[in-house]
Amino acid sequence: MEHKIDRISELPEPVLEHILSFIPLKKKNLQLSTFPIPEFDHIFSEFNPFRVEKLGNISNNEKKQTIRRKKDDFRYFVERVLQSRYRRRLSINKFKLMMILDHESDCALVDSWIGYAIERNVKEIYLEIVSLFESVLTAKSITELNLVAIKLDSFYSEVNLSSLRKLSLYAVRVEDHQFIQTLLTGCPVVEEISLEVCLGLKSIRVSGLPKLMALKLTDKHDLERVEVQASTTLQSLHIHNHKPCMQMNLAPCENLKKLVLCAPTTTDKWLHEVLLKHPLIE
């Protein structure tokens, strides 16, 4: 009988990580303990307790038991994968978690999971978990941070994301707009910023980011004031705002190539001057 040789597992870890990053976790026929990019999706996975089509015509008590079991299964699944990786001292490049936090015990668990990822020098974090954990804001290894539908409070004591290159906030709820300023200040080498539909964000000032290359701001309701003091590194600017509040100084943006504006304060004269002063706009 001819024996099949596993050539893939012998590949260098960076190559293997790049290949596996294109495949969802649930479709991989691999040992979970060796998978380099843990992705835990409680909302759309088989562990989702609210997928009623799988529950069928059963009693309310049975449904409650099924929901509880699915939640416990998901927690056990994440714990098993992370503990196995911890024992093997395997690194993590990207950590993705989508989960509904129902109890304080869930918060403690998630905090430990994130702590493990940071301890393994995680580079990219994607969180859709309602609440943000302070440990994420001081993780110096993170180069990409994506936060979705998370509540941003003002009590975070420190932001120090010294390696962050890409920041994306989508549908987050902002309790104190000053926290966004604190967050931006704590990302001194950030190159890409995307703030989309940040609920509660009344004003924002983007300045003092010497390596910023791309900025995207979109809002439908809350934003009343936008001030952009862009740097010479900025190449792409996208602003979509529904209120007449925008103040921009694009004079330093010598390398601006892409400009997308949807704002009621934009006039023909202003746009004509921008195009004259920025001949690289494509």
C-alpha positions, 0 to 999 in steps of 0.5 A: 500500500502506498503511504501518503506523505504530509508535505504541507506540515513540513513547510516553514511556519510563516508559509503555512500561516499564509496559506491557512489564513485564507481558509475558515477554521471550521473547514480545515481538516487539521489539528486545531492545536497547530492552527496558527490563526484562531478564529472563534465565531459564536454568532454564525458557527454551529455553536450559535444557540439562537439558530432555531432551525436546528432546535425543531419543535421542542419544548421551551425547557428543552430549548433552554437546555440546548441553548445552555449546552451550545454556549458551554460547548463553545466555551469549551471549544475555545478553551481546548484550542487555546490551552493546547496552543499554550502547552505547545508554546505556539505563536498567534499572528491573528486572533478573531472573536465574535461572541455574545457576552451574557454574564460576568463569567463570560467577560472573565473568560474572554479576558483570559483568552485575549490575555493569552493571545497578547502573551503570544505576541498577537499581531492582529485582533478582531473583536465583536464582543460588545465590551472592550478589554483594557489589556488590548489597548496596551498590547505593543505587539498588535499591528492591526486592530478591528473593533465592531459593535463594541462600547468604548467607555472613557474609563480606560486609563492608558492607550499604548499601541506603539506598533499599530499600523491599521485601526478600524472601528465599525458601529462602535458606541462612544460614551466620551468622544475624548476617548477617540482622541486618546486612542488616536494619540496612542497609535503614533505609527498608525498608517490606516484609520477607518472610523465608520458609523461611530455612534455618539461621536460628536466631534473628531480631530485627526492630527499629529500622525506623521505616518498616516497614509489612509483615512476614512470617516463615515457618519450618518447622524451624530458627528457635528464637527470634523477637523483634519490636519493631514500630513505629507504622507496622506495618500487616500482620504474618504469622508462621508458626512451628512452635516455641514461641519467639516473643516479640513486643511489639506495643504500639507498633503503633497502626495494625496492621490485619492479623494472621496467626499460626500459632505454638504459643505463642499463647494465648487471653489474649494474643490477647484483649489484642492485639485490645483494644489494637489496634481497627484490626485487620480 
